[in-house]
Amino acid sequence: MELNEIISREHEVVMPTYSRFNLALDHGEGALLYDVNGKEYIDLTSGIGVNSLGHNHPILTKNLENQIHKVLSTSNLYYTLPMIEAAEKVVANSGGMQKMFFANSGAEANEGAIKVARKYAADKYGKDRYQIITLTNSFHGRTIATLEATGQDHFHQNFFPFTNGFVYTPANDIDALKEAVNDQTAAIMVELIQGESGVRPLEAEFVKAIEELCNEKDILFIVDEVQTGIGRTGNLFCYQNYDILPDIVTMAKGLGAGVPIGGFLTGEKTSGVLKPGDHGTTFGGNPLAATAANTVMDIVADPEFLAEVNRKGKLFRELLNEIDSENVLDVRGQGLMIGIQVPAEKIADLIQKCMDQGVLVLKAGKDTIRLLPPLVISEDQIRQAASIIKGVIEE
């Protein structure tokens, strides 16, 4: 089917909520994608960090097919082994977290974390302790509550009234954060790398100071790992790079390798907060999604796999730092989460030219090319992609 026909058919029946590229993808293999005309692309997007195992991964495909022949979903009225096994694997590799709740997306995971924080505070200190402090330039989701948790004004349009109780402070400013804390503060919620606003890692001293402040004042420390989690930054979770242990950790994206799933981990203080009836979801942890999570954990949680992610990320950043152009203002990130800062007025043209040359990349913020390749991308593909990006930027 021709691209123009596909676009026309969508316009007839699908709400226009996305500004799509003029590209219709058909199938993929590993870190490669192919459009409906058969053109090949190196995928440096992985569905915005979702396809951690790339496309058509043989083990994932086989395991999902086997589960499809068993049962897809049962609701959470009954026990299912795939969900238990997935929870066991995530907890065992978390470095000290204790319990898992499964949802369907990152926004739902963050909603659940907010509920845990507010119930913890209400149970212990009363209903007036409910505020969540987040950071400016953060992104936590598109539901009404997680939109308000997001510290970017341009998301706060047209959907009023929002859920109240969120306060924002600048990233890496511990004094401003301490000033924002008061008797109403229930939790501090951060992304350790602010992905949507430009792949901006938080400073280690700032993160450690948050942990100390939360411990001192019995405020819950929530880390949003929806994008950074599940091997993306070279450890299973990004907080392991910072040598901290949060009270709640959210995740989604890479956990299902393309199958919708999300969830959150709770620690010692928070694992007993939610009781039967306090929270729930029909599809959360269903056997199909849990099978995907099990497969991902079996592969990604391996220390050798994670070491390889670190090696490939270091190689990619080294190659990008070789670009000889005033258009490259910065190269930053951890593992295979990389940002290339360029002049804002040139970013749209650079992304389009990369696509024309067979490399798919993402935009973050106003001025950053974001790279989130499948974790299984090869070094040869990294070199090829870096060469194309170099040629586009130096042109």
Secondary structure, 3 states (H helix, E strand, C coil): CCHHHHHHHHHHHCCCCCCCCCCCEEEEEECEEEECCCCEEEECCHHHHCCCCCECCHHHHHHHHHHHCCCCCCCCCCCCHHHHHHHHHHHHCCCCCCEEEEECCHHHHHHHHHHHHHHHHHHHHCCCCCEEEEEECCCCCCCHHHHHHCECHHHCCCCCCCCCCEEEECCCCHHHHHHHCCCCEEEEEECCEECCCCCEECCHHHHHHHHHHHHHHCCEEEEECCCCCCCCCCCCCHHHHCCCCCCEEEECHHHCCCCCCEEEEECCCCCCCCCCCCCCCCCCCCHHHHHHHHHHHHHHCCHHHHHHHHHHHHHHHHHHCCCCCCCCCEEEEECCEEEEECCHHHHHHHHHHHHHCCEECEEECCCEEEECCCCCCCHHHHHHHHHHHHHHHHC
